Amino acid sequence: MDTPKIALAVRPLEKRLDDSKMDIWMLMDYNMRYWEMIYTINLGKIDGLTDETADFA
């Protein structure tokens, strides 16, 4: 389970962005790229899993 570790590593940066009162659009852009990364990692795992099961079929 790599995803929780990534989430924990990213969260403090989110807090710093919030504390420094940065532009809301910049924060939203950061969040979108973060969730895109999580989605890509999860998709990669799913693809890897289906490739493995296809070999055994």
C-alpha distances in whole Angstrom, upper triangle without the diagonal:
4,6,7,8,10,11,12,14,16,17,20,21,21,23,26,27,27,30,31,33,32,33,31,30,29,26,26,25,23,21,21,20,17,16,17,15,12,14,14,11,10,14,13,10,13,16,15,14,18,19,18,20,23,23,24,26
4,6,6,7,9,10,11,13,15,17,18,19,21,23,24,25,27,29,30,29,30,28,28,26,24,23,23,20,18,19,17,14,14,15,12,10,12,13,9,9,13,12,10,14,16,15,15,19,20,19,21,24,25,25,27
4,5,5,6,9,10,11,12,15,16,16,19,21,21,22,25,26,27,26,27,25,25,23,20,20,20,17,15,16,15,11,11,12,10,7,10,11,8,8,12,12,11,13,16,16,16,19,21,21,22,25,26,27,29
4,5,5,6,9,10,11,13,15,15,17,19,20,21,23,25,26,25,27,25,25,23,20,20,21,18,16,17,16,13,12,15,13,10,13,15,12,12,15,16,15,17,20,19,19,22,24,24,25,28,29,30,31
4,5,5,6,9,10,12,14,15,16,18,20,21,22,24,26,25,27,25,26,23,21,21,21,18,16,18,17,13,14,16,13,11,14,15,13,13,17,17,16,18,21,20,21,24,25,25,27,29,30,31,33
4,5,5,6,9,11,12,13,15,17,17,19,21,22,24,22,24,22,22,20,18,18,18,14,13,15,13,10,11,13,10,8,12,13,10,12,15,15,15,18,20,19,21,23,25,25,27,29,30,31,33
4,5,5,6,9,11,10,12,15,15,16,19,20,21,21,22,20,20,19,16,16,16,13,11,13,13,9,10,12,11,9,12,14,12,13,16,17,17,19,21,22,22,25,27,27,28,31,32,33,35
4,6,5,8,10,10,11,14,15,16,18,20,21,21,23,21,22,20,17,18,19,15,14,16,16,12,13,16,14,12,16,17,15,16,20,20,20,22,25,24,25,28,29,29,31,33,35,35,37
4,6,7,8,10,11,13,14,16,17,19,21,20,22,21,22,19,16,18,18,14,13,16,15,11,13,16,13,12,16,17,15,17,20,20,20,23,25,24,26,29,30,30,32,34,35,36,38
4,6,6,7,9,10,11,13,15,16,18,17,18,17,18,15,13,14,14,10,10,13,12,8,11,13,11,11,15,16,15,17,19,20,20,23,25,25,26,29,30,31,32,34,36,37,39
4,5,5,6,9,10,11,13,15,16,16,18,16,17,15,12,14,15,11,10,14,13,10,12,15,14,13,17,18,17,19,22,22,23,25,27,27,28,31,32,33,34,37,38,39,41
4,5,5,6,9,10,11,12,15,15,17,17,18,16,13,15,16,13,13,16,16,13,15,18,17,17,20,22,20,22,25,26,26,28,30,30,31,34,35,36,38,40,41,42,44
4,5,5,6,9,10,11,13,12,15,14,16,13,10,13,14,10,11,14,13,11,14,17,15,16,19,20,20,22,24,25,26,28,30,30,32,34,35,36,38,40,41,42,44
4,6,5,6,9,10,11,11,13,12,13,11,8,10,12,8,8,12,12,10,13,15,15,15,18,20,20,21,24,25,26,28,29,30,32,34,35,36,38,40,41,43,44
4,5,5,6,9,10,11,13,13,15,13,10,13,15,12,12,16,16,14,16,19,19,19,22,23,23,24,27,28,29,31,33,33,34,37,38,39,41,43,44,45,47
4,5,5,6,9,9,12,13,15,13,11,14,15,12,13,17,17,15,18,21,20,20,23,25,25,26,29,30,30,33,34,35,36,39,40,41,43,45,46,47,49
4,6,5,7,6,9,9,11,9,7,11,12,10,11,14,15,14,16,19,19,20,22,24,24,26,28,29,30,32,34,35,36,38,39,41,42,44,45,47,48
4,6,5,6,9,9,12,10,8,11,13,12,12,15,16,15,17,20,21,21,23,25,26,27,29,31,31,33,35,36,37,39,41,42,43,45,47,48,49
4,5,8,11,12,15,13,11,15,17,15,15,19,20,19,21,24,24,24,27,28,29,30,32,34,34,36,38,39,40,42,44,45,46,48,50,51,52
4,6,9,11,14,12,11,15,16,15,16,19,20,19,22,24,24,25,28,29,29,31,33,34,35,37,39,40,41,44,45,46,48,49,51,52,54
4,7,8,11,11,10,13,15,14,15,18,19,19,21,24,24,25,27,29,30,31,33,35,36,37,39,40,42,44,45,46,48,49,51,53,54
4,6,9,7,7,11,12,11,13,16,17,17,19,21,22,23,25,27,28,29,31,32,34,36,37,38,40,42,43,44,46,47,49,51,52
4,5,5,7,9,10,11,13,15,16,17,19,20,22,23,25,26,28,29,31,32,34,35,36,38,40,41,42,44,46,47,49,51,51
4,5,5,6,9,10,11,12,14,15,17,18,20,21,22,24,26,27,28,30,32,33,34,36,38,39,40,42,44,45,47,49,49
4,5,5,6,9,10,10,12,14,15,16,18,20,21,22,24,26,27,28,30,31,32,35,36,37,39,41,42,43,45,47,47
4,5,5,6,9,10,11,12,15,15,17,19,20,21,23,25,26,27,29,30,31,33,35,36,37,39,41,42,44,46,47
4,5,5,6,9,10,11,12,14,15,17,18,20,21,23,24,26,27,29,30,32,33,35,36,38,39,41,43,44,45
4,5,5,6,9,10,11,12,14,15,16,18,20,21,22,24,26,27,28,30,32,33,34,36,37,38,41,42,43
4,5,5,6,9,10,11,13,15,15,17,19,20,21,23,25,26,27,29,30,31,33,35,36,37,39,41,42
4,6,5,6,9,10,11,13,14,15,17,19,20,21,23,25,26,27,29,30,32,33,35,36,38,40,41
4,5,5,6,9,10,11,12,14,15,17,18,20,21,23,24,26,27,29,30,32,33,34,37,38,39
4,5,5,6,9,10,10,12,14,15,16,18,20,21,22,24,26,27,28,30,31,32,35,36,37
4,6,5,6,9,10,10,12,14,15,16,19,20,21,22,24,26,27,29,30,31,33,35,36
4,5,5,6,9,10,11,13,14,15,17,19,20,21,23,25,26,27,29,30,32,34,35
4,5,5,6,8,10,10,12,14,15,16,18,20,21,22,24,26,27,28,30,32,33
4,6,5,6,9,10,10,12,14,15,16,18,20,21,22,24,26,27,29,31,31
4,5,5,6,9,10,11,13,14,15,16,18,20,21,23,25,26,27,29,30
4,5,5,6,9,10,11,12,14,15,17,19,20,21,23,24,26,28,29
4,5,5,6,9,10,10,12,14,15,16,18,20,21,22,24,26,27
4,5,5,6,9,10,10,12,14,15,16,18,20,21,23,25,26
4,5,5,6,9,10,11,12,14,15,17,19,20,22,23,25
4,5,5,6,9,10,11,13,14,15,17,18,20,22,23
4,5,5,6,9,10,11,12,14,15,16,19,20,21
4,5,5,6,9,10,11,12,14,15,17,19,20
4,5,5,6,9,10,11,12,14,16,17,18
4,5,5,6,9,10,11,12,14,16,16
4,5,5,6,9,10,10,13,15,15
4,6,5,6,9,10,11,13,14
4,5,5,6,9,10,11,12
4,5,5,6,9,10,10
4,6,5,6,9,10
4,5,5,7,9
4,5,5,6
4,5,5
4,6
4
